[in-house]
Amino acid sequence: MEQYSFLRQLADSWVLLTLVLFFIGAIIFAWRPGSRPLHRDAAESIFRNEKRPAPEGEEEVE
């Protein structure tokens, strides 16, 4: 039972702190200055060949 108590205390304190810091880092990374064009390009990539077919020789990625 001593190992369980140690792991429970570890998960309640340090692992929780690590996950919160990781989450905040991910949010800061996504909202960093200059990332808007990258996100817009990723969001609109599925519509690139909507008006005309892709040129022959390019394979479709599924």
DSSP file (Angstrom, degrees, kcal/mol; ACC not computed):
  #  RESIDUE AA STRUCTURE BP1 BP2  ACC     N-H-->O    O-->H-N    N-H-->O    O-->H-N    TCO  KAPPA ALPHA  PHI   PSI    X-CA   Y-CA   Z-CA
    1    1 A M     >        0   0    0      0, 0.0     4,-2.1     0, 0.0     5,-0.2   0.000 360.0 360.0 360.0 -22.2    0.0    0.0    0.0
    2    2 A E  H  >  +     0   0    0      1,-0.2     4,-2.1     2,-0.2     5,-0.1   0.887 360.0  50.4 -65.9 -38.3    3.0    2.3    0.5
    3    3 A Q  H  > S+     0   0    0      2,-0.2     4,-2.7     1,-0.2     5,-0.2   0.895 108.9  52.4 -66.8 -39.3    3.8    2.3   -3.2
    4    4 A Y  H  > S+     0   0    0      1,-0.2     4,-2.6     2,-0.2    -2,-0.2   0.921 109.1  49.3 -61.2 -44.4    0.2    3.1   -4.1
    5    5 A S  H  X S+     0   0    0     -4,-2.1     4,-2.3     2,-0.2    -1,-0.2   0.901 111.7  49.2 -63.0 -41.0    0.3    6.1   -1.7
    6    6 A F  H  X S+     0   0    0     -4,-2.1     4,-2.5     2,-0.2    -2,-0.2   0.943 113.6  45.2 -63.2 -47.9    3.5    7.3   -3.2
    7    7 A L  H  X S+     0   0    0     -4,-2.7     4,-2.6     1,-0.2    -2,-0.2   0.873 112.5  52.1 -65.6 -36.3    2.2    7.0   -6.8
    8    8 A R  H  X S+     0   0    0     -4,-2.6     4,-2.1    -5,-0.2    -1,-0.2   0.917 111.7  45.9 -64.9 -43.2   -1.1    8.7   -5.8
    9    9 A Q  H  X S+     0   0    0     -4,-2.3     4,-1.2     2,-0.2     5,-0.3   0.893 112.7  51.0 -66.7 -39.6    0.7   11.6   -4.3
   10   10 A L  H  X>S+     0   0    0     -4,-2.5     5,-2.1     1,-0.2     4,-0.5   0.928 112.2  46.3 -62.1 -45.9    3.0   11.9   -7.3
   11   11 A A  I  <>S+     0   0    0     -4,-2.6     5,-0.7     1,-0.2    -1,-0.2   0.856 111.3  52.8 -66.7 -34.9    0.1   11.9   -9.7
   12   12 A D  I  <5S+     0   0    0     -4,-2.1    -1,-0.2    -5,-0.2    -2,-0.2   0.726 126.1  17.5 -73.6 -20.9   -1.8   14.5   -7.6
   13   13 A S  I  X5S+     0   0    0     -4,-1.2     4,-2.2    -3,-0.4    -3,-0.2   0.765 129.5  24.7-115.6 -73.7    1.1   16.9   -7.5
   14   14 A W  I  X5S+     0   0    0     -4,-0.5     4,-2.4    -5,-0.3    -3,-0.2   0.877 122.4  47.6 -73.1 -39.6    4.0   16.7  -10.0
   15   15 A V  I  ><S+     0   0    0     -5,-2.1     4,-2.5     2,-0.2    -1,-0.2   0.908 113.4  49.7 -68.5 -39.7    2.2   14.8  -12.9
   16   16 A L  H  ><S+     0   0    0     -5,-0.7     4,-2.3    -6,-0.4    -2,-0.2   0.927 111.7  48.6 -62.3 -44.3   -0.7   17.2  -12.7
   17   17 A L  H  X S+     0   0    0     -4,-2.2     4,-2.4     1,-0.2    -2,-0.2   0.910 111.3  50.5 -61.7 -42.5    1.7   20.2  -12.7
   18   18 A T  H  X S+     0   0    0     -4,-2.4     4,-2.2     1,-0.2    -2,-0.2   0.908 111.3  47.6 -62.8 -43.1    3.5   18.7  -15.7
   19   19 A L  H  X S+     0   0    0     -4,-2.5     4,-2.4     2,-0.2    -1,-0.2   0.880 111.2  50.6 -68.0 -37.4    0.3   18.2  -17.7
   20   20 A V  H  X S+     0   0    0     -4,-2.3     4,-2.5     2,-0.2    -2,-0.2   0.926 111.8  47.9 -64.9 -44.1   -1.0   21.7  -16.9
   21   21 A L  H  X S+     0   0    0     -4,-2.4     4,-2.3     1,-0.2    -2,-0.2   0.883 111.3  51.0 -64.2 -38.0    2.4   23.2  -18.1
   22   22 A F  H  X S+     0   0    0     -4,-2.2     4,-2.3     2,-0.2    -2,-0.2   0.919 110.6  49.2 -63.3 -43.4    2.2   21.0  -21.2
   23   23 A F  H  X S+     0   0    0     -4,-2.4     4,-2.1     2,-0.2    -2,-0.2   0.921 111.8  47.8 -62.9 -44.5   -1.3   22.2  -21.9
   24   24 A I  H  X S+     0   0    0     -4,-2.5     4,-2.5     1,-0.2    -1,-0.2   0.900 111.4  51.6 -63.9 -39.9   -0.4   25.9  -21.4
   25   25 A G  H  X S+     0   0    0     -4,-2.3     4,-2.5     1,-0.2    -2,-0.2   0.890 108.6  50.7 -62.7 -39.7    2.7   25.4  -23.7
   26   26 A A  H  X S+     0   0    0     -4,-2.3     4,-2.1     2,-0.2    -2,-0.2   0.890 110.9  48.7 -65.6 -39.0    0.5   23.8  -26.4
   27   27 A I  H  X S+     0   0    0     -4,-2.1     4,-2.0     2,-0.2    -2,-0.2   0.929 112.4  47.7 -65.7 -45.1   -1.9   26.8  -26.2
   28   28 A I  H  < S+     0   0    0     -4,-2.5     4,-0.2     1,-0.2    -2,-0.2   0.897 111.3  51.9 -63.0 -39.6    1.0   29.3  -26.4
   29   29 A F  H >< S+     0   0    0     -4,-2.5     3,-0.8     1,-0.2    -1,-0.2   0.907 111.4  46.3 -63.1 -41.5    2.4   27.4  -29.4
   30   30 A A  H 3< S+     0   0    0     -4,-2.1    -1,-0.2     1,-0.2    -2,-0.2   0.841 118.2  41.8 -70.6 -32.3   -0.9   27.4  -31.3
   31   31 A W  T 3< S+     0   0    0     -4,-2.0    -1,-0.2    -5,-0.1    -2,-0.2   0.203  84.2 131.8-100.4  14.5   -1.5   31.2  -30.6
   32   32 A R    X   -     0   0    0     -3,-0.8     3,-1.5    -4,-0.2     4,-0.2  -0.302  69.6 -90.6 -67.0 152.5    2.1   32.3  -31.2
   33   33 A P  T 3  S+     0   0    0      0, 0.0    -1,-0.1     0, 0.0    -2,-0.0  -0.368 110.9  24.7 -63.0 139.3    2.6   35.3  -33.5
   34   34 A G  T 3  S+     0   0    0     -3,-0.1     4,-0.4    -2,-0.1    -2,-0.1   0.423  90.6 102.7  89.7  -1.3    3.0   34.4  -37.1
   35   35 A S    <>  +     0   0    0     -3,-1.5     4,-2.3     1,-0.2     5,-0.2   0.587  54.3  88.0 -90.8  -8.7    1.2   31.1  -37.0
   36   36 A R  H  > S+     0   0    0      1,-0.2     4,-2.7    -4,-0.2     5,-0.2   0.911  86.8  50.1 -58.0 -46.0   -2.0   32.3  -38.6
   37   37 A P  H  > S+     0   0    0      0, 0.0     4,-2.4     0, 0.0    -1,-0.2   0.887 110.7  50.8 -61.7 -35.7   -0.8   31.7  -42.2
   38   38 A L  H  > S+     0   0    0     -4,-0.4     4,-2.1     2,-0.2    -2,-0.2   0.919 112.6  45.3 -66.2 -42.6    0.2   28.1  -41.3
   39   39 A H  H  X S+     0   0    0     -4,-2.3     4,-2.3     2,-0.2    -1,-0.2   0.897 113.2  50.1 -68.1 -39.5   -3.1   27.4  -39.7
   40   40 A R  H  X S+     0   0    0     -4,-2.7     4,-2.1    -5,-0.2    -2,-0.2   0.908 110.4  50.3 -65.3 -40.9   -5.0   28.9  -42.6
   41   41 A D  H  X S+     0   0    0     -4,-2.4     4,-0.7    -5,-0.2    -2,-0.2   0.912 112.1  47.2 -62.8 -42.4   -3.0   26.9  -45.1
   42   42 A A  H  < S+     0   0    0     -4,-2.1     3,-0.5     1,-0.2     4,-0.3   0.889 112.9  49.2 -65.8 -38.7   -3.7   23.7  -43.1
   43   43 A A  H  < S+     0   0    0     -4,-2.3     3,-0.4     1,-0.2    -2,-0.2   0.847 116.8  40.5 -70.3 -33.5   -7.4   24.5  -42.9
   44   44 A E  H >< S+     0   0    0     -4,-2.1     3,-1.6     1,-0.2    -1,-0.2   0.415  86.0  97.5 -96.1   2.1   -7.8   25.2  -46.6
   45   45 A S  G >< S+     0   0    0     -4,-0.7     3,-1.1    -3,-0.5     4,-0.2   0.790  76.6  60.6 -64.7 -27.1   -5.6   22.4  -47.9
   46   46 A I  G 3  S+     0   0    0     -3,-0.4    -1,-0.3    -4,-0.3     3,-0.2   0.669 103.9  51.5 -74.9 -13.0   -8.6   20.2  -48.6
   47   47 A F  G X  S+     0   0    0     -3,-1.6     3,-1.4     1,-0.2     4,-0.3   0.286  76.2 105.1-102.9   9.7  -10.1   22.7  -51.0
   48   48 A R  T <  S+     0   0    0     -3,-1.1     3,-0.3     1,-0.3     4,-0.2   0.859  89.2  32.8 -63.2 -37.1   -6.9   23.3  -53.2
   49   49 A N  T 3  S+     0   0    0     -4,-0.2    -1,-0.3    -3,-0.2     5,-0.1  -0.099  84.5 113.4-110.1  34.5   -8.2   21.3  -56.2
   50   50 A E  S <  S+     0   0    0     -3,-1.4    -1,-0.2     1,-0.2    -2,-0.1   0.878  78.5  42.1 -75.5 -37.1  -11.9   22.1  -55.9
   51   51 A K  S    S+     0   0    0     -4,-0.3    -1,-0.2    -3,-0.3    -2,-0.1   0.795 128.8  12.7 -83.5 -29.4  -12.3   24.1  -59.1
   52   52 A R  S    S-     0   0    0     -4,-0.2    -1,-0.2     3,-0.0     0, 0.0  -0.986  89.0 -95.4-144.0 153.4  -10.2   21.9  -61.3
   53   53 A P        -     0   0    0      0, 0.0     3,-0.1     0, 0.0    -3,-0.1  -0.227  48.2 -94.3 -66.0 157.9   -8.7   18.4  -61.0
   54   54 A A        -     0   0    0     -5,-0.1     3,-0.1     1,-0.1     6,-0.0  -0.400  53.0 -91.6 -66.2 148.3   -5.2   17.9  -59.8
   55   55 A P    >   -     0   0    0      0, 0.0     3,-1.5     0, 0.0    -1,-0.1  -0.248  50.1 -93.2 -61.5 151.4   -2.7   17.5  -62.6
   56   56 A E  T 3  S+     0   0    0      1,-0.2     3,-0.1    -3,-0.1     0, 0.0  -0.354 110.4  42.5 -65.5 145.0   -2.0   14.0  -63.8
   57   57 A G  T 3  S+     0   0    0      1,-0.4     2,-0.5    -3,-0.1    -1,-0.2   0.095  86.3 107.1 103.8 -22.3    0.9   12.4  -62.1
   58   58 A E    <   -     0   0    0     -3,-1.5    -1,-0.4    -4,-0.0     2,-0.3  -0.784  65.7-136.9 -89.7 130.0    0.0   13.6  -58.6
   59   59 A E        -     0   0    0     -2,-0.5     2,-0.4    -3,-0.1    -3,-0.0  -0.597  15.8-116.9 -86.3 147.4   -1.3   10.8  -56.4
   60   60 A E        -     0   0    0     -2,-0.3     2,-0.5    -6,-0.0    -1,-0.1  -0.677  24.9-143.1 -81.4 133.4   -4.3   11.4  -54.2
   61   61 A V              0   0    0     -2,-0.4    -1,-0.0     1,-0.1     0, 0.0  -0.852 360.0 360.0 -99.4 129.4   -3.5   11.0  -50.5
   62   62 A E              0   0    0     -2,-0.5    -1,-0.1     0, 0.0    -2,-0.0   0.402 360.0 360.0-112.4 360.0   -6.2    9.4  -48.4
